[in-house]
Amino acid sequence: MRIDLHTHSTASDGTDTPADLVRGAAAAGLDVVALTDHDTVAGHTEAIGALPAGLTLVTGAELSCRLDGVSLHMLAYLFDPAEPELARERELVRDDRVPRARSMVAKLRELGVPITWERVAEIAGDGSVGRPHIATAMVEAGTVGTVSDAFTAEWIANDGRAYVDKHELDPFTAIRLIHGAGGVAVFAHPLAVKRGECVPESAIAELAAAGLDGVEVDHMDHDAATRGRLRGLARDLGLLATGSSDYHGTRKTCRLGEHTTEPDVYAEIAARASGAAPVSA
């Protein structure tokens, strides 16, 4: 089985519609794909409706969190999307995205970047607006060469000149809410240092003690040494070790199925979940 447990669609900051994403996953030879848009489940219905024969969909979301001033992401799998407490927190994060993005655009314009909020909103479309949409506008304006080039201290990285904080969950609260909605919690790309500051490994141990289910090990932003260290940490802490592409369509260079999760780990995630079940065509 080929299993990719972290992808994004136009419901957040990917460039493939949910329907195109599941069709692309099947064409890429995947057996299982998770749709984990940022802080939203808006793409799930379309993805389920377009699910090709032979492909299984894991519904999920990537939740925005912050610990001791450091941003991190928590992948939530197979939770009940109607559970009110987690739904309310997702809504708070989404509601904060527009004023935050507007503020970042204003900062960039003060720095001489010729982009507009109107264009960023147009790029985002019906998706949950975020930094990749701003970065795309910056590429169009010729300020940077690629979307990744915008995520630097000069521009919109976590410590960047135009960065603006957003509403984010405490990760310990996120784990509690995910479990309360019958879901499974996996720490996304925990040591992706190229993205900015990461929480220390001691914090991962604290999250594990609080019920964290797993860590994303095989990811494009983890080099071989980092993967080895994370795999050992997962083993020592009794955490599941997942792998995935973090696919965003043309907004990133990664491909669907570039990194995958072992079948026994996927089976354990599905077994632990009580909020929803994987969907097969």
Secondary structure as a PSIPRED ss2 file (coil, helix, strand):
# PSIPRED VFORMAT (PSIPRED V4.0)

   1 M C   1.000  0.000  0.000
   2 R C   1.000  0.000  0.000
   3 I E   0.000  0.000  1.000
   4 D E   0.000  0.000  1.000
   5 L E   0.000  0.000  1.000
   6 H E   0.000  0.000  1.000
   7 T E   0.000  0.000  1.000
   8 H C   1.000  0.000  0.000
   9 S C   1.000  0.000  0.000
  10 T C   1.000  0.000  0.000
  11 A C   1.000  0.000  0.000
  12 S C   1.000  0.000  0.000
  13 D C   1.000  0.000  0.000
  14 G C   1.000  0.000  0.000
  15 T C   1.000  0.000  0.000
  16 D C   1.000  0.000  0.000
  17 T C   1.000  0.000  0.000
  18 P H   0.000  1.000  0.000
  19 A H   0.000  1.000  0.000
  20 D H   0.000  1.000  0.000
  21 L H   0.000  1.000  0.000
  22 V H   0.000  1.000  0.000
  23 R H   0.000  1.000  0.000
  24 G H   0.000  1.000  0.000
  25 A H   0.000  1.000  0.000
  26 A H   0.000  1.000  0.000
  27 A H   0.000  1.000  0.000
  28 A C   1.000  0.000  0.000
  29 G C   1.000  0.000  0.000
  30 L C   1.000  0.000  0.000
  31 D C   1.000  0.000  0.000
  32 V E   0.000  0.000  1.000
  33 V E   0.000  0.000  1.000
  34 A E   0.000  0.000  1.000
  35 L E   0.000  0.000  1.000
  36 T C   1.000  0.000  0.000
  37 D C   1.000  0.000  0.000
  38 H E   0.000  0.000  1.000
  39 D C   1.000  0.000  0.000
  40 T C   1.000  0.000  0.000
  41 V C   1.000  0.000  0.000
  42 A C   1.000  0.000  0.000
  43 G C   1.000  0.000  0.000
  44 H H   0.000  1.000  0.000
  45 T H   0.000  1.000  0.000
  46 E H   0.000  1.000  0.000
  47 A H   0.000  1.000  0.000
  48 I H   0.000  1.000  0.000
  49 G H   0.000  1.000  0.000
  50 A C   1.000  0.000  0.000
  51 L C   1.000  0.000  0.000
  52 P C   1.000  0.000  0.000
  53 A C   1.000  0.000  0.000
  54 G C   1.000  0.000  0.000
  55 L C   1.000  0.000  0.000
  56 T E   0.000  0.000  1.000
  57 L E   0.000  0.000  1.000
  58 V E   0.000  0.000  1.000
  59 T E   0.000  0.000  1.000
  60 G E   0.000  0.000  1.000
  61 A E   0.000  0.000  1.000
  62 E E   0.000  0.000  1.000
  63 L E   0.000  0.000  1.000
  64 S E   0.000  0.000  1.000
  65 C E   0.000  0.000  1.000
  66 R E   0.000  0.000  1.000
  67 L E   0.000  0.000  1.000
  68 D C   1.000  0.000  0.000
  69 G C   1.000  0.000  0.000
  70 V E   0.000  0.000  1.000
  71 S E   0.000  0.000  1.000
  72 L E   0.000  0.000  1.000
  73 H E   0.000  0.000  1.000
  74 M E   0.000  0.000  1.000
  75 L E   0.000  0.000  1.000
  76 A E   0.000  0.000  1.000
  77 Y E   0.000  0.000  1.000
  78 L C   1.000  0.000  0.000
  79 F C   1.000  0.000  0.000
  80 D C   1.000  0.000  0.000
  81 P C   1.000  0.000  0.000
  82 A C   1.000  0.000  0.000
  83 E C   1.000  0.000  0.000
  84 P H   0.000  1.000  0.000
  85 E H   0.000  1.000  0.000
  86 L H   0.000  1.000  0.000
  87 A H   0.000  1.000  0.000
  88 R H   0.000  1.000  0.000
  89 E H   0.000  1.000  0.000
  90 R H   0.000  1.000  0.000
  91 E H   0.000  1.000  0.000
  92 L H   0.000  1.000  0.000
  93 V H   0.000  1.000  0.000
  94 R H   0.000  1.000  0.000
  95 D H   0.000  1.000  0.000
  96 D H   0.000  1.000  0.000
  97 R H   0.000  1.000  0.000
  98 V H   0.000  1.000  0.000
  99 P H   0.000  1.000  0.000
 100 R H   0.000  1.000  0.000
 101 A H   0.000  1.000  0.000
 102 R H   0.000  1.000  0.000
 103 S H   0.000  1.000  0.000
 104 M H   0.000  1.000  0.000
 105 V H   0.000  1.000  0.000
 106 A H   0.000  1.000  0.000
 107 K H   0.000  1.000  0.000
 108 L H   0.000  1.000  0.000
 109 R H   0.000  1.000  0.000
 110 E H   0.000  1.000  0.000
 111 L C   1.000  0.000  0.000
 112 G C   1.000  0.000  0.000
 113 V C   1.000  0.000  0.000
 114 P C   1.000  0.000  0.000
 115 I C   1.000  0.000  0.000
 116 T C   1.000  0.000  0.000
 117 W H   0.000  1.000  0.000
 118 E H   0.000  1.000  0.000
 119 R H   0.000  1.000  0.000
 120 V H   0.000  1.000  0.000
 121 A H   0.000  1.000  0.000
 122 E H   0.000  1.000  0.000
 123 I H   0.000  1.000  0.000
 124 A H   0.000  1.000  0.000
 125 G C   1.000  0.000  0.000
 126 D C   1.000  0.000  0.000
 127 G C   1.000  0.000  0.000
 128 S C   1.000  0.000  0.000
 129 V C   1.000  0.000  0.000
 130 G C   1.000  0.000  0.000
 131 R H   0.000  1.000  0.000
 132 P H   0.000  1.000  0.000
 133 H H   0.000  1.000  0.000
 134 I H   0.000  1.000  0.000
 135 A H   0.000  1.000  0.000
 136 T H   0.000  1.000  0.000
 137 A H   0.000  1.000  0.000
 138 M H   0.000  1.000  0.000
 139 V H   0.000  1.000  0.000
 140 E H   0.000  1.000  0.000
 141 A C   1.000  0.000  0.000
 142 G C   1.000  0.000  0.000
 143 T C   1.000  0.000  0.000
 144 V C   1.000  0.000  0.000
 145 G C   1.000  0.000  0.000
 146 T C   1.000  0.000  0.000
 147 V H   0.000  1.000  0.000
 148 S H   0.000  1.000  0.000
 149 D H   0.000  1.000  0.000
 150 A H   0.000  1.000  0.000
 151 F C   1.000  0.000  0.000
 152 T C   1.000  0.000  0.000
 153 A C   1.000  0.000  0.000
 154 E C   1.000  0.000  0.000
 155 W C   1.000  0.000  0.000
 156 I C   1.000  0.000  0.000
 157 A C   1.000  0.000  0.000
 158 N C   1.000  0.000  0.000
 159 D C   1.000  0.000  0.000
 160 G C   1.000  0.000  0.000
 161 R C   1.000  0.000  0.000
 162 A C   1.000  0.000  0.000
 163 Y C   1.000  0.000  0.000
 164 V C   1.000  0.000  0.000
 165 D C   1.000  0.000  0.000
 166 K C   1.000  0.000  0.000
 167 H C   1.000  0.000  0.000
 168 E C   1.000  0.000  0.000
 169 L E   0.000  0.000  1.000
 170 D C   1.000  0.000  0.000
 171 P H   0.000  1.000  0.000
 172 F H   0.000  1.000  0.000
 173 T H   0.000  1.000  0.000
 174 A H   0.000  1.000  0.000
 175 I H   0.000  1.000  0.000
 176 R H   0.000  1.000  0.000
 177 L H   0.000  1.000  0.000
 178 I H   0.000  1.000  0.000
 179 H H   0.000  1.000  0.000
 180 G H   0.000  1.000  0.000
 181 A C   1.000  0.000  0.000
 182 G C   1.000  0.000  0.000
 183 G C   1.000  0.000  0.000
 184 V E   0.000  0.000  1.000
 185 A E   0.000  0.000  1.000
 186 V E   0.000  0.000  1.000
 187 F E   0.000  0.000  1.000
 188 A E   0.000  0.000  1.000
 189 H C   1.000  0.000  0.000
 190 P C   1.000  0.000  0.000
 191 L C   1.000  0.000  0.000
 192 A C   1.000  0.000  0.000
 193 V H   0.000  1.000  0.000
 194 K H   0.000  1.000  0.000
 195 R H   0.000  1.000  0.000
 196 G C   1.000  0.000  0.000
 197 E C   1.000  0.000  0.000
 198 C C   1.000  0.000  0.000
 199 V C   1.000  0.000  0.000
 200 P C   1.000  0.000  0.000
 201 E H   0.000  1.000  0.000
 202 S H   0.000  1.000  0.000
 203 A H   0.000  1.000  0.000
 204 I H   0.000  1.000  0.000
 205 A H   0.000  1.000  0.000
 206 E H   0.000  1.000  0.000
 207 L H   0.000  1.000  0.000
 208 A H   0.000  1.000  0.000
 209 A H   0.000  1.000  0.000
 210 A C   1.000  0.000  0.000
 211 G C   1.000  0.000  0.000
 212 L C   1.000  0.000  0.000
 213 D C   1.000  0.000  0.000
 214 G E   0.000  0.000  1.000
 215 V E   0.000  0.000  1.000
 216 E E   0.000  0.000  1.000
 217 V E   0.000  0.000  1.000
 218 D E   0.000  0.000  1.000
 219 H C   1.000  0.000  0.000
 220 M C   1.000  0.000  0.000
 221 D C   1.000  0.000  0.000
 222 H C   1.000  0.000  0.000
 223 D C   1.000  0.000  0.000
 224 A H   0.000  1.000  0.000
 225 A H   0.000  1.000  0.000
 226 T H   0.000  1.000  0.000
 227 R H   0.000  1.000  0.000
 228 G H   0.000  1.000  0.000
 229 R H   0.000  1.000  0.000
 230 L H   0.000  1.000  0.000
 231 R H   0.000  1.000  0.000
 232 G H   0.000  1.000  0.000
 233 L H   0.000  1.000  0.000
 234 A H   0.000  1.000  0.000
 235 R H   0.000  1.000  0.000
 236 D H   0.000  1.000  0.000
 237 L H   0.000  1.000  0.000
 238 G C   1.000  0.000  0.000
 239 L C   1.000  0.000  0.000
 240 L E   0.000  0.000  1.000
 241 A E   0.000  0.000  1.000
 242 T E   0.000  0.000  1.000
 243 G E   0.000  0.000  1.000
 244 S C   1.000  0.000  0.000
 245 S C   1.000  0.000  0.000
 246 D C   1.000  0.000  0.000
 247 Y E   0.000  0.000  1.000
 248 H C   1.000  0.000  0.000
 249 G H   0.000  1.000  0.000
 250 T H   0.000  1.000  0.000
 251 R H   0.000  1.000  0.000
 252 K C   1.000  0.000  0.000
 253 T C   1.000  0.000  0.000
 254 C C   1.000  0.000  0.000
 255 R C   1.000  0.000  0.000
 256 L C   1.000  0.000  0.000
 257 G C   1.000  0.000  0.000
 258 E C   1.000  0.000  0.000
 259 H C   1.000  0.000  0.000
 260 T C   1.000  0.000  0.000
 261 T C   1.000  0.000  0.000
 262 E C   1.000  0.000  0.000
 263 P H   0.000  1.000  0.000
 264 D H   0.000  1.000  0.000
 265 V H   0.000  1.000  0.000
 266 Y H   0.000  1.000  0.000
 267 A H   0.000  1.000  0.000
 268 E H   0.000  1.000  0.000
 269 I H   0.000  1.000  0.000
 270 A H   0.000  1.000  0.000
 271 A H   0.000  1.000  0.000
 272 R H   0.000  1.000  0.000
 273 A C   1.000  0.000  0.000
 274 S C   1.000  0.000  0.000
 275 G C   1.000  0.000  0.000
 276 A C   1.000  0.000  0.000
 277 A C   1.000  0.000  0.000
 278 P C   1.000  0.000  0.000
 279 V E   0.000  0.000  1.000
 280 S E   0.000  0.000  1.000
 281 A C   1.000  0.000  0.000
